[in-house]
Amino acid sequence: MDIETLAIIVLVIVAAIAIGMAVYFKNKYRRPTDYKALFIVGAAFVAIGAANNNTLIPAGIIFMLLGLKNRSKWEENRFRWSQLSKEEKNAKIIFLSILLLTLIGAGSILFINQA
């Protein structure tokens, strides 16, 4: 088994763990939709889609429209770090760490493949 295949297998396992954790935490810590974040993600999709390819633009526009439609709920549905319990903070740190490791792994695979 070569290094590329092994790296892809490891990344798939880490991504599966991250997705599993996301589903678990979503069910355990139910929060209302943060429409401001949805709008910001939509704006980022539009910008990235305009720079690279056009496939992200429609999704970005839909997210932006959903965020704008519910603009009155932007502040009432915001949760600050200080409002989270210690258990929720730890869960978010673990989830974001796994996500970061997945991104670093994917970047390293791309770097190795280009070298």
N, C-alpha and C positions, 0 to 999 in steps of 0.2 A: 504494500500500500504506500503510495507516494505522499508527500507532505501536503499537496493541494487537496487530495481526497480526505485526508485526516483533518485538515483545517475546516473543510466544509462540513464534515460530520460533527465536529465540535461546535461549530457555529449553529448548526441546526438544533443540536441538543440545548445550547444556551438560549436560543430563540424560543424553543418550545417551553423551557422553564419560565422565561420572561412572560410569555403569553399566558401560561398557566397561572402565574402569580397575578397578572393583571386581572384575569377573570375572577380569581379568588378574592382579591382585594376589592374589586368592584362590587361583588355580592356582599362582602362583609361590611364595607364602609360606604353605604349608599349616600350619595350627595346629589343635590339638584344640579342640573346642567349649568356649566359656567359658559354663558353665551359670549362673554367678552373674549375668553380664550378661544372659543370656536371662531369668532371673527378674526382674531390674530392669526390662527392657523390658516384660515382661508386666504388672508392677505399674503402669507408666506407662500402658500401653494400657487397663487397667481404670479407672484414675483419669480419663483423658481420655474414655473411653467413658461413664463415669457422668456426667461433666459436660456432654458435648455430645450424644452419641447412643449408642445401645446396640450399634452394629455392631462396635465395637472390643473390647467386653467378652469375647465368646467367644474371640477370638484371644489376648487378654491372659491369660485363665484357662488356656488351653492352654500358653502360654509359661511361666507361673508353675508349672504342674504339672510340665512338663519340667525346669525348673530345680530344683524341690524334689525330684523323683524322683532327680536326680543330685547331691544336696547334698554327698555325700562327695567329689565331684570339683571342688568350687568352688575350692579353693586349689591343687590340683595342676595345673589347667588355666589358671590366671591368668598372664598375661604382663605384666610391668611395663615401663614405658618404658625403664628402665635395662637390661633384658634384650634389647632389640632391637638389631640391627646398625645401622650408620649408613645403609646402603641402605634398610633397612626403615623407619627413622625418616623419611628423606626422602620415601619413597613415601607414608607415612601423612600427612605434612604436606601434600603435593600433593593427595592425595585429599580430605582434610578441607577444604582451601582451596576446591577446586572445589565441594564439597558446600555450603559456606557461601555461596559466590557464587550458587549455584542457589537457596538459600533466600532470600537477599536479593533476587534477581531476582523470585522468585515473590511475595514480600511487596510489592515495588514495583508489580508488575502489579495485585495486589489493591487497593493504595492508589490507583493511577491510575484503576482501574475504579470505585471508590467515590466519587471526587472529581467 
